[in-house]
Structures are given as structure tokens and as C-alpha cells.
Amino acid sequence: MGRFTGLLVLALAMTAGTVTDAPAQAGSEARVYSVIYVEVVTTAVADGVALLKRYRDAARRQDGNVRCEVVQRIGQPYQLVVLEVWRDRTAFEAHGGEAGTTELRGKLAALRAAPADERVHGALSVGPPGAAPPRDAIYVVTHVDVIPPRKDDGVVALRRLGESSRTDDGNLRFEVVQQANRPNHFTVVEVWRDAKAAEAHAMARSTREFRDALATMTGALYDERMYRAID
């Protein structure tokens, strides 16, 4: 797993041959999708959230940032995720080299309960940009790991899931991204209008069919987690 300080190493590992959905993903092929898992000690949740908000706000002001969000796990508020999208690798690397970025990460390291884990991706199945989600939107972040010989089968299944899910009632965003340094690993980021819409999707036939197909190729537990964005 990547470390929170591993931006440049992981960026250089990004492959040029990322599979994309066209034309829905026009312009997204060069983008870098970073998913950073952060776990702070339970006594420092408020401080951790404050630092991540500062990190988010600074990232949004930097050239080449497409989106930066911080979400907090429902029921386990000490677990947070930073969801970033950068225009291209150059912008991503520049962000990692910013003095302010390094300073904030150093402060956050003092609060951590576990090493931060960053995973850098390219687009696999990404729809057109939408409006900003409402405050009560539900975010679902899932790491998907398929065994290497079944990587291509996993790509097909995940592309199909992305295409079908974006048409579900209440879906605001459904992005499937492929890890740069381990192309048999993926992250699925979903945003739903509310908890009812997220639950309906989880029970939908297309979702259950995907889970059935994944069971024959998975390399790890299907780790689906639900979050809300912090203001």
C-alpha cells in the first residue's frame, strides 16, 4: 500500500495505457485520481478534520486541481478519506512538492492511528462531471482487488457496473479508477443523493450480478465503506 508521503514515486509509476470509457470520459484520460485513507486517534478527530479541511482548501486553490473532497466514515468518524482529482501528472507532482502540502502532512502524522495510505489511479469508467453533491449525500468508497490472471475480466465487470450504476435513480457520481502501480487493484467512488438511494443501488439486480461475478476473481474482501463529506 502507498504511503501518504509517496506522491512522486507513485505518480512516476502511472502507466500510459489506462483503459477508458469514451466518449463519456473525454478529457479525463490524463487525469490523476488520488484516494488517501487517513485514520487518526479517537481523541484527535476534531484536530484531524481541521487539518484535512485546510489541506483540502489549499489543494483547491492550486493550479490543475479538478476536485478535492474530504469525507468522514459514518459510524467511525476517526476514519477519513481525501478524494482528489488532478488535471494531469504535472499538476499532481507540483501539488506533492508544495511546501504547504508537506507541512500539513507533517502535522497530520502526529495525530495518526495508522500510516496514511495513498492510492494513485487513472480513469477506468468515469462519467461526465455533475453538480456539487448536497450536504446529506452519501459517499461510498470501495477498494476492489482481483487476482492478476483475472485483471481483464475485472476491468470488464467494473466498466459494466459503472455504466449501469450511473443511470440508477439518485446517483450523483459513479467513478471507477484503476491503480497506477497495481493495475489489478481498483477504487470505486460513488455519490448518492441520500441513504435510501445508496441502499436501493446495493440491492439492485445489476449490483448483485456484479458481486456474483467478482466472487470468482476477487483477491480480497469487498471493502465497501460509507461516508459523508465534511463542510
N, C-alpha and C positions, 0 to 999 in steps of 0.2 A: 504494500500500500504506500502511496505517495505521502510525503510529509508536507506540512503547511509551508515549510521553507523551501520546497523543491520546485518552485515555479520554473526556473530557467532550464533545469535538467529535463523536466517533463515536457516543456514546450519544444525543446530540440528533438524529442523523441516522436513528435507528431508525424504521422505518415501523410503522404500526399494523396493516397488512394482511398480516402474515406468514401464509403457508399452514401449517396444522397438521393432524396426524392425530388424529382423535377416534374412540373415546374414550381410546385408549392414552395420549394426551398431556394428559389432563385436568389442569389446574393448571400446565402448562408454557408456556402461551401468553405469559404476561407475563415469562417468564424471559429473562435476558440470558446468552448463551454467548460467552465471550471465549476466543480462541485466540491466544497470544502466542508467536511464534517468536524464540528467543534464540540467538545464536551468539557464543561467547566465544573468545578467543585460546587456542591449544592449551596454552600454559604456565600458564593460569589456570583450567583446568577445575575443579579442586577448590574454588577460591575461588568460582567462579561457582555451582557446585552448592550450596555452603554458603549463599550469599546467597539463592538461589532457595528453599531449604528454609525459611529464615527468612521470606521473603515468603509462602510457602505457609502456614506455621503461623500467621502473623499474619492472613492472609485468612480462614482457617478460623474464627478467633475473632470475626470481625466479624459484626454483625447482617445477616442477609439472605444470607449465603453458603450455597449449597447444596452446592457441591463445589469443591475446588481441588486439583489434582494437578500434579506436575512430572514430566515423562518425558524420558528421555535416549535419543538415537538410537543404535540398535545399529550398531556399527562406526564411528560418528563421534561420540564422546562429547562433543565440543565443541558439538554442536547439541542444544538442549533446547527443550521446548515447555511452556508453562504452560496448563493446561486449567481454566478457571473457569466456574462456573455461579452466577448471582446470582438471587435471588428476583424482582427486578423492577428497573426502571431507577433508581428512587430508591436502592436499596441499592448498585447498581453505581456510581452517581455519588458516593455517600458514600465508597465504597472508594477511588475515584480521588483524592478530596480529603484522605484521611488523611495526616497528616504522616509517619507511619512508612512509608507506601507510597512517598511522594515521596523520602524519604531512601534507602530500599533501591534504588530505581531509579537514583538518582544514583550510588550505589556500583557498581551493576552496569554502568552506562555506561562506567566506567573500564576494564572488562575486555572490552568487546565487540570482536568482529572485524568486525561489521557492525551497522548500526542495527537495533534490535529492531523487530519487525513485529507489530502487534496487529490482529486482525480481529474485529469485534464482530458477533454474529449473533442471530437469533431462531430458534425451533424450526421445523423443517420436518417431519421424521419422527423422533420421539423415543419410545422405548418406556418402560415403567414402570421406576422405579429398582430396582436389584438390590443384591445384597450387594457388599461391597468385594472387588475382584479379588485373587487370590492373588499372592504375590511374583513368581512366574515368568510372570505373564500377559503377553501380547504386545499392545501398543497399536499401532494403525495409524492414522495421520493423513494424510488426503489432501485436497488443495485441488482443487476441480473448477470449471472456468471454461467456461461455454458462451457462444456468441455471442448478443448481445442479442435478435435476432429469434427465437431458439430457446429463450428462457428458460423458457417454459411447458412445452415438450417436455422440457427438462432437469428441471423440477420433477416431472413425471410419472415419468420414468425413475428419479430418485433416491428418490422415495417408494416405488416398486415395489421397488427394491433394499433399502431399509431394512426394509420389511415382510417380505420373503423371508429376508433375512440374519439377522434376529432369531430365526428358527426353526432355523438351522443348528446342528449339534452343536458344542458348545464355545464358542458365542457368549455373552459375558457382558454386552456392551453394544454397541449399534449406533445411533449418533445422526447424523442428517443435519441440519445447520443452515445457514441462509441469511444471507448477509452483509447487514448493515443498509444500508450506503451504496452497495452494488453488488449488486442482487438477482439478477444473473446469475452470481454467484460463491457457492460453497458450500464447506463443510468437512464431511468425513465422518470421524467418530471411532469407531473400532472397538476393542473389547477382547475378546481371545480367551484361552481357558483356557491355551493353550500354542502353541508354534510350529507343531506338527502341525495343530492346528485352524485356525490362520490360513492355512496353506498349502492345506488342503483347501477352504476357502472361496474362495481365489483361483482355484482350478481348477474350481470348481463351475459347472454349466451356467448358472445364473441370473446369476452374476458375469460370465461370458464374454458372455452376451447383453447385459448392461448395457454392457460395454465396446464391443461392436459398435455398439450404439445411440448411445453417446456419441461415437464416432468421427465421426459425421455432423454433430455440433453443437458439438464442443469448440473452445474458443478458445485452449487452451494444453495443454502436455504434462500427461498424467495423472500427477500428482506424488505417488505413494504412498510413505510412509516408515514404517519400523517402529521402535518404541521399547519401553523398559521403564521402569516407574515407579521413581523414586528413593525410598528409605525416608525 
